[in-house]
Amino acid sequence: MTGILPAVARAIGEIRCTFEGCGVEVEEDGSGGAFVIVTGIRLGCPYVQTEVWIGFQITFQYPYADVYPHFTNADLARQNGAGLGEGFGSGSFRGQPAMQISRRSNRLNPQTDTAALKLLKVVRWMKSRS
């Protein structure tokens, strides 16, 4: 990770620790940040998928910029057949079809709002969508 800034590298390390047992793929973005894909995230009810991937970019401005938006499987679907609802939209991530998850942090605190915490919040929010 030679081209990734130290704060971004620390964020990636924290994601690896927080999501132990999941795969963490990292690609430099060319600006000191990184594109990250976490695979094997347990999801389950209310979704058809038992596991998903979630991807996002940590920009060079981190920790002073929100990690937003997040992306997941393009085929994400609810078990009951209902639509996904607000906060989800069709998109693409790294040139691949994906479902965009819009969960912006309106009051970002760079001291406490880490990339790993944001990902945890996104996963919890997804699971709470009954």
C-alpha positions, -999 to +999 in steps of 0.1 A: +000+000+000+027+025-009+004+051-025-022+050+002-020+078+028-013+067+065-048+077+077-064+056+050-041+027+056-051+028+093-088+028+084-083-003+062-065-020+091-094-012+114-119-025+088-099-058+087-100-061+125-137-051+128-148-075+100-125-104+109-134-134+089-145-114+059-124-107+029-111-072+024-100-062-011-081-030-015-071-010-046-053+023-045-073+051-061-043+070-073-049+100-050-038+086-017-072+069-010-085+035-017-114+015-031-124-012-006-146-042-010-155-063+021-168-097+011-187-123+031-207-099+052-235-118+069-269-103+061-298-127+060-333-117+070-350-096+056-329-103+024-327-133+001-289-131+003-273-147+034-240-129+026-231-098+006-202-077-004-201-040+004-178-016-015-168+020-010-141+045-015-120+060+013-108+093-002-076+111+005-095+136+027-102+109+053-109+112+082-124+147+073-146+134+045-175+110+049-172+075+035-201+077+012-218+061-007-216+023-001-225-003-028-236-039-026-248-068-047-268-056-077-293-084-072-300-075-035-337-086-029-360-089+001-374-123+010-410-110+009-406-097-027-412-061-017-390-033-030-358-023-011-372+011-002-356+045+005-318+046+008-313+021-020-308+028-057-294+012-088-258+022-096-224+008-103-192+004-084-158+001-101-176-005-135-198-033-122-236-032-116-244-026-079-270-014-056-261+020-041-267+024-004-272+061+006-265+067+043-247+100+046-232+112+079-246+147+084-226+155+115-192+139+107-168+138+137-134+129+123-122+118+158-149+091+162-166+085+129-143+059+113-147+040+081-152+008+100-179+023+123-196+037+092-196+003+076-210-013+108-238+014+108-246+006+072-249-031+078-270-026+110-293-002+090-297-028+062-305-055+087-331-033+104-351-028+072-380-051+080 
